[in-house]
Amino acid sequence: MIKTPYLLFLGDAPDGLAAKVAQGIRDWRPENAVGQFRMDGCKADLGLTDMALAEGLAAGARTLVIGVANRGGVISPAWKAVLLDALKAGYDIASGLHNLLSDEADLVAAAAEHGRALHDVRVPSVDYPIANGVKRSGKRCLAVGTDCSVGKMYTALAMDKDMQARGMNATFRPTGQTGILITGDGVPLDAVVADFMAGAVEWLTPDNDADHWDLIEGQGSLFHVSFSGVTMALIHGGQPDALILCHEPTRTHMRGLPGYDLPSLETLRDTALPLAKVANPACQVVGISVNTQHMSEDEAVAYLAEVEARMGLPAVDPFRHGAGRLVDALAAV
């Protein structure tokens, strides 16, 4: 088990979105986040206390969590120096990067020397089956996005929180490193061999009670040429009964792809729903989640009202205004 609480390592993140792993932990498990460690040039700030390694230990931190999801998931030489110092100081290290801690010989040697643990949460721990497409009992909801990092995980977590408060039968199902670090369980889907991705989602969302909702953490986007494959596996392996469309309206292009514009919500609906109906003909789009963090309150309210009128579906920012109307839409399915 990964020891808590955490000191969140932001490294030299170029912007706040690059530190989305740390931000997710701060927002959904604040009791586990004692502070942040930022290197020179870091442009991300979670609003936590900046701490050196010794200060984090004094505040009770047990694990240094790499809270940055950089393109390619690599550990730079500058990061490596900090990680080695952390092991020597007495920290365990947890990471969701594609660049595994266990593949770095100097980190492995330092962990052994100092009696510390290295946790690679992006390493699959189960031999997942190939998907069979057999209909499962229970209900499933999947968030799909116009782009990567638009709030799919936050949407599912916010809906889960509301449903738990109502006493509804629901489970958040993590499919990425942030969700796994928040809940302690899940499937690191983008690290699963391609032929087994949809089967891994079936394994994650098994037969359940008729009134039970699995809230599946979305990944990637059907319109992002780098990461569309993982989205397709979620749509077919998840067999969702309900889709939530997710969007961030202030983006000027797809994240990391300046030559690609974002699709409209209508295009997302008209693309994702027919694909979902392949595995579950009864699937329907029930709501829209909009990430309005870069808008004023008035701008957000006006935009949500326009989208709702245009699309004929409840449109909310679940982190800003609550997920209640999205949960109401699920309850009606």
Salt bridges, closest charged atoms under 4 A:
ASP15 OD1 - ARG255 NH2 3.68
ASP27 OD1 - ARG26 NH2 2.54
ASP45 OD2 - ARG38 NH1 3.97
ASP50 OD1 - ARG38 NE 2.86
ASP92 OD1 - ARG116 NE 3.29
GLU104 OE1 - LYS80 NZ 2.88
ASP106 OD2 - LYS80 NZ 3.17
GLU113 OE1 - HIS114 NE2 3.96
ASP147 OD2 - ARG251 NH1 2.58
ASP162 OD1 - ARG166 NE 2.57
ASP190 OD2 - HIS98 NE2 3.74
ASP190 OD2 - ARG122 NH2 2.25
ASP214 OD2 - ARG140 NE 3.95
ASP214 OD1 - ARG173 NE 2.55
ASP214 OD1 - HIS212 ND1 3.80
ASP241 OD1 - LYS135 NZ 3.57
GLU248 OE2 - ARG251 NE 3.57
GLU266 OE2 - ARG310 NE 2.56
ASP270 OD1 - ARG269 NE 2.80
GLU297 OE1 - ARG320 NE 3.10
GLU297 OE2 - HIS321 NE2 3.03
GLU306 OE1 - ARG310 NH1 2.94
GLU308 OE2 - ARG325 NH2 2.71
ASP328 OD1 - ARG166 NH1 2.77
